[in-house]
Amino acid sequence: MFKGLQTYLFKKKQILCPIIFKGYGTAILLEVVAIVFVFAIWWLNHTPSLEGIWKDFHGSNDIIGTFCERLELDKPVRQPVNTFSSIIYLKVAVIIFKKSWLEKKINRNYSYNKTYFVPEFIFGFVLLYVFCASSFYHASLIKPALKLDYSAVYFFSLFPVLYFSGKWSLINNSKQLRISNKALTIAFYSIYIIIALLLSFYTPKGKEHIVIFINILIFFSFTVAAVFAKLKKDNLNYLVLSIACIMVALVWFELDKYRVLCNPDSYFQPHSFWNLFIALSGFYFYVYIQSEGMAAAATSTRMHSV
């Protein structure tokens, strides 16, 4: 009985905390990145010559009054806690880049690199963009930075739609289409970039959250379809966790919006938990993509060994 319980708990732990790298090298690297970032924020806010750097840029009362955290309007980093919480996007991006590079270096299976390396690598760049946009926005609270932040959210929320659409099109390509997989991949990523840019520049003011919510609903629909199509695949747990993290992030966003559990001077801000769970959603989605690639590589290896 206890052995069965231990096995069950071990499997759950592997799902919640998948082992991406062996050893402590990557963990140390991520901690160093966080320490450098927090030191950079401290240095910027304690440099007198940088005070008032944003005063000549256009802000707005609706931007300034959006978050619980107390503002330091004369400082280069007006929201230190929310700005620092963006580091989680960079950490996930570093994990993706390093793991993808190792997979390509090992080059165990060409089809794996061909099909799954590209979306992993591009998703890493999306998270890097989210980190830059989110940090810039919370540091400055100016209108151009807000536009950039929404743009990053569009790229992030559209990516699962791109991945599922592209993967299913590649699977059915040989049966229905007469174009190469490379051309189809380029077409999908081009469409993805164009749609994200159009949303970034032409979404009417005040409608941004509606667009993001629609993207999340589409992602949810793809997840439900994947679950019902492959009920026994263990890697679907990562997909479900990705959606669950988004739902939790939305709760924290609303708590911040309506000043629930709000302490302006706390190091634990509701919006920082929004960043945390959105980044965790991205992490679990990456693990899902990676597990799909590993499964495909294993299947290909078995077929070639027969």
N, C-alpha and C positions, 0 to 999 in steps of 0.2 A: 504493500500500500504506500509506504513512505518512498520507496524507490520510484513508483509511478508518479507520485507527487513531485519528487525532485526532477524527474525527466520533464514533466509538464512545465514546471517553473523555469527550467533551463531553456526550454524551447521559447517560452514567452520572453525571457531575458534576451535571447538571441534576436528576436524580432524587434524588441524595443531598442536594444543597443547592439546593432549588427557590428561585427568586427570587420572593419575596412582595412586596417593596417595592423601588422604585428609589431610589438615593441613600443617604445615611448617616444621615438623620434618625431613623429607627426604631432603628438600631443604637446611636446615641448615647443615645436615650431609655432603651433597655434597660440600657445600662451605668450610666447615672445611677441607675436603679432599684436595681441591684445594689449600687452604692456607698452609697446611702442605707441600704439594708438592713444591710449589713455594719457601717456606722457605728452604726446603732441597736443591733445586738447588742453591739458594743464598749462603747457608752455604758451600756447596761443592766448589763453585767457589771463595770463600773468605777464604779458608783454605790453607795456603802456603805449607803445607806438602804434599798436594795432587796434586800440580802442576806437569805437565809432566807425569801424570800417564799412558797416552796412548802412549808415545813416543816409547816404545819398541814393540808395536804391529804393525802389518802390516796394513797400509792404502793404498790408491791409489789416484792418481790425479783425476781420473774420479769420485770417491766418493766425494772428497773434493770440487770439482767444480760443484757439482750437484745443489746446492741450493743457493737462493738469500742471505740468512742471512749471515752476517759477522761472520767469524769463530774466535774463541778464542782457538787456537790450544794447548796452554799450560794449559788450564783449564780442570778440570774433566768433565765439561759439555760444550762441544765445541759449541753447538747451543742451547742456553738457551730458545729462543722463540719456536723453533720447538719442543724441548724436552717437554716444558711445555704444548704445544698444545695437546700432547698425553694424557693428563689427561682426555679428553672428553671420551676416550674409557673406562677408569676406572669408570667414572661417570655412563655411560650407564650400565656397568657390575654390579655396586652396585645397580642400580635400578632393574635390572633383578633378581639378587639374593634375594633382599629384597621382591620383589613382589612374586616371586616363592615360597619363604619360607612362606609368609603369606597365599598363596593359599593352600599350602600343610597343613599348620597348621589348617586352617578352614576346609579343607577336606570335602567340600560340596558334591563333586561328585567324586567317585573313578575313573570312566572312564576318567574324565578330567585329574586327576593327572597322570593316567597311560599313556595317549596318548600325552598330551601336556606339562606336567611338565618336562619330560626328555629333549626334544629339547630346551626348554627355558633355563634350567639349563646348558646344554652343550654349548649353544650359549653364555651364560654369561662367561663361562670359555674361550671360543674363544676370546671374547673381552678383557678379562683379559690378555690373551697371547699377543694380539695385542698391548695392552698398554705397557707391559713389553718389548716386542721386539722393538717397535717404540722408546720408551724412551732410551733404551740401544743404539740403532743405532744412534740417533741424539746426544746423549751425547758423544759417542766415535768416530763415523765415521770410524770404523775399519771393515775390510772385514768379519770376523765372525759375527759381528753384522748385517751387510748388509744381509748375508745369513739368519740369524734369522728373520729379518724384512720381507724378501720375503716369508719365511715360514709362518709367521703369516698372510700375505695377502692371501696366498693360502688357509689356513684354513678358513679365513673369506669369501672369494669369492666362495668357494665350498659349504659352509653351506646351502645356499638356494636350491642348487641342491639336496643336501642330504635330506632336509626337504620335498620338493615336491615329490621326488621319493619315500621316505619312507612313506609319508602320503598316496599317491595313492596306493602303494603296500599293506598297511594295510587295506585300504578300500576294495580292491579286493581280499584280502587274503582268506576270507571265501569261495569265489566262485571258485578261481583258484588254490590255494595252499593248501597243507596239513601239514603245519608247524605252530607252535604257533606264535602269534604276538610278544611275548618276544624274541623268537629265530630270527624272522625276523628283529626286531629292533636292536638286537645285531649284526646281520650280516651287516646291513646297516651302522651302526656306525663304525664297524671294517673296512669295505671297504673304508669309508670316511677317516678314520685316515691313512690307508695304502696309499691311493692315494695322500693325502696331504703330507705325508712324502716322498713318491717317487718324487713328484714334488719339494719338498724342497731340496733334495740331488742330483737329477739327471737332473734338468732342465739346459740345456746348457747356459753358460754365454751369456748375450745379448738377450736371448729369454724369459726372465721372464715376460716382459710386454705383450708379445703375449699370453702367457698362461693365465695371469690375464684377458686380454681382451676377450679371448674365454670363460672363466668362466662367465664374465659379460654378454656376448651374450646369454649363456645358461640360466642364470637367467632372462634375458629380455624375452626369448622365453617362459619360464614357466609363467611369468607374463602375457604376451599376451594371452596364453592359458587359464589362470585362469580368465581373464577379459571376454573373449568370452564365457567361460563356465558358468559364474555366473554374468551376466550383472547387476543385481539389488542388489548385496551384497555391503553394505556400507563399510565393512572392506577392500574391494579392494582398496579403496582410500589410505590406508596405504602402500599397496604394490606398487602402482603407485608412491607415494611419496618417497619410498625407492629407486626405480629406478631413479627418478628425482634427488635425492640427489647425487647418484653416477655420473650422467651425469655432474652435477655442479662441483663435486669434480674433475672430469677429466679435466674440463676447467681450474680450479685453478692449477692443476698439470702441465698442458702445459704452463700456464702463468709463473710459477716458472721456468720451464725448459728453456724457451726462454727469461727469464729476463724481462718480460713485467710487468709493475707496480712494478718494483723492487726498494726497498729502503733497503739496507743492514742493516741499523741501526734502522729500524722501529720495533715497537712491534707487527705490523700486517704483518706477512709474508704470501706470497701466499701458501706455503706448510702447514702453520697452518690452512688455510681454507680448504685445502685438508683433513686434519685430522678431522676438524669439520664436514664436509659434509659426509665423510665416516662413522663417528660415528653416525650422524643423520640417515643415511641410515640404519645402524644396529638397531637404536632405533625404527624406523618406522617398520622395518621387525619384530622386537620383538613384537610390538603392534599388528601387523597383526596376528602373531602366537597366542598371548594371546586372541585376539578377536575371533579367530577360536575356541579356547578352551572354551571360555565363551558361544559361540553360541551352541557348542556341548553339554555343560553341561545343558544349558537351554532346549534344545530339549530332552535330556535324562530325565530331571526332569518332563517335561510335559508328556512324555510317561509313566513314572512310576506313575503319579498321575491320569491317566485315569483308 
